[in-house]
């Protein structure tokens, strides 16, 4: 049986940090997504989630220069979880999305969330 580790996000870019590793360009950025629903009382609730993304320039990721804070993106990738023990002995878990396909959506794209 084949196992799958795949994630798809449609959201808005937050902070961006571009850098070069050897001869490949890399971007670390955040993407915000919202989930809208109604609670038990029928009141609308918007749940916001920030995601950390790492993208290496390559075949399906070739437009890193066009990434800007506030632009809409559609991306595919896989989850990578790192567990680290800090100097004070506390355990921390970091969840990162390793992007393998990135599309920057046109400026007039309105990313909306329906209830």
RODO-2510 file (C-alpha; in nm, 4 decimals, decimal comma):
residues 115
     n   res          X          Y          Z
     1     x     0,0000     0,0000     0,0000
     2     x     0,1360     0,3416    -0,0970
     3     x     0,1421     0,5988     0,1813
     4     x     0,0682     0,9638     0,1160
     5     x     0,1903     1,2806     0,2862
     6     x     0,0270     1,5590     0,0873
     7     x    -0,1183     1,8985     0,1705
     8     x    -0,2903     2,1617    -0,0436
     9     x    -0,3357     2,5224     0,0661
    10     x    -0,5134     2,8212    -0,0825
    11     x    -0,4327     3,1286     0,1214
    12     x    -0,2610     3,4634     0,1595
    13     x     0,1161     3,5123     0,1961
    14     x     0,2453     3,6729     0,5138
    15     x     0,6148     3,7211     0,5894
    16     x     0,8732     3,6136     0,3299
    17     x     1,2463     3,5470     0,3547
    18     x     1,4363     3,4663     0,0343
    19     x     1,7816     3,3110     0,0497
    20     x     2,0251     3,1090    -0,1575
    21     x     2,1514     2,7647    -0,0587
    22     x     2,4419     2,6607    -0,2800
    23     x     2,3135     2,7405    -0,6284
    24     x     1,9408     2,6995    -0,5481
    25     x     1,7107     2,9736    -0,4295
    26     x     1,4824     2,9087    -0,1356
    27     x     1,1928     3,0955     0,0210
    28     x     1,0587     3,0586     0,3722
    29     x     0,7213     3,2237     0,4106
    30     x     0,3949     3,2038     0,5975
    31     x     0,0493     3,1457     0,4527
    32     x    -0,2715     3,2270     0,6360
    33     x    -0,5898     3,0278     0,5817
    34     x    -0,9338     3,0742     0,7315
    35     x    -1,2112     2,8298     0,8035
    36     x    -1,5577     2,9771     0,8407
    37     x    -1,8391     2,7928     1,0147
    38     x    -2,1343     2,8501     1,2451
    39     x    -2,1187     2,7462     1,6085
    40     x    -2,3946     2,5689     1,8016
    41     x    -2,5760     2,8982     1,8565
    42     x    -2,5643     2,9773     1,4831
    43     x    -2,3150     3,2611     1,5178
    44     x    -2,0481     3,2855     1,2474
    45     x    -1,6946     3,1906     1,3516
    46     x    -1,3756     3,2391     1,1527
    47     x    -1,0835     3,0201     1,2553
    48     x    -0,7468     3,1515     1,1334
    49     x    -0,4417     2,9285     1,0926
    50     x    -0,0859     3,0322     1,0006
    51     x     0,1323     2,7825     0,8144
    52     x     0,5121     2,7846     0,7738
    53     x     0,6195     2,7015     0,4185
    54     x     0,9593     2,6258     0,2655
    55     x     0,9913     2,6308    -0,1146
    56     x     1,2999     2,5521    -0,3225
    57     x     1,3174     2,6939    -0,6722
    58     x     1,2774     2,4166    -0,9276
    59     x     1,0520     2,2615    -1,1890
    60     x     0,7167     2,3514    -1,0290
    61     x     0,8396     2,6387    -0,8128
    62     x     0,9896     2,9032    -1,0381
    63     x     0,8334     3,2339    -0,9401
    64     x     0,9817     3,3077    -0,5974
    65     x     1,0646     3,6670    -0,6976
    66     x     0,6928     3,7327    -0,7462
    67     x     0,6016     3,6355    -0,3880
    68     x     0,4762     3,9381    -0,1991
    69     x     0,3094     3,9863     0,1336
    70     x    -0,0666     3,9845     0,0759
    71     x    -0,0717     3,7913    -0,2520
    72     x    -0,2922     3,4851    -0,2920
    73     x    -0,1208     3,1503    -0,3494
    74     x    -0,2247     2,7942    -0,4241
    75     x     0,0352     2,5398    -0,3213
    76     x     0,0898     2,1679    -0,2875
    77     x     0,3466     2,0068    -0,0630
    78     x     0,4161     1,7668     0,2192
    79     x     0,4266     1,8025     0,5961
    80     x     0,7575     1,7848     0,7752
    81     x     0,7592     1,7666     1,1542
    82     x     1,0692     1,8410     1,3600
    83     x     1,0968     1,7752     1,7304
    84     x     1,3652     1,9742     1,9098
    85     x     1,4770     1,9818     2,2715
    86     x     1,5742     2,3338     2,3730
    87     x     1,8580     2,4255     2,6074
    88     x     1,6185     2,4450     2,9026
    89     x     1,5065     2,0866     2,8386
    90     x     1,1624     2,1650     2,6975
    91     x     1,0466     1,9813     2,3879
    92     x     0,9232     2,1837     2,0908
    93     x     0,7521     2,0638     1,7769
    94     x     0,7725     2,2548     1,4496
    95     x     0,5451     2,1749     1,1558
    96     x     0,6650     2,2939     0,8176
    97     x     0,5190     2,2513     0,4703
    98     x     0,7760     2,1616     0,2066
    99     x     0,6269     2,3078    -0,1101
   100     x     0,6658     2,1159    -0,4363
   101     x     0,4232     2,3154    -0,6524
   102     x     0,3424     2,6853    -0,6166
   103     x     0,1029     2,9053    -0,8117
   104     x     0,0746     3,2755    -0,7438
   105     x    -0,2805     3,3800    -0,8218
   106     x    -0,3643     3,6983    -1,0153
   107     x    -0,3991     4,0232    -0,8194
   108     x    -0,7731     4,0354    -0,8798
   109     x    -0,8260     3,6911    -0,7212
   110     x    -1,0501     3,7260    -0,4199
   111     x    -0,9841     3,4369    -0,1828
   112     x    -1,3129     3,4022     0,0036
   113     x    -1,4384     3,1536     0,2532
   114     x    -1,8000     3,0458     0,2564
   115     x    -2,0059     2,9315     0,5509
***
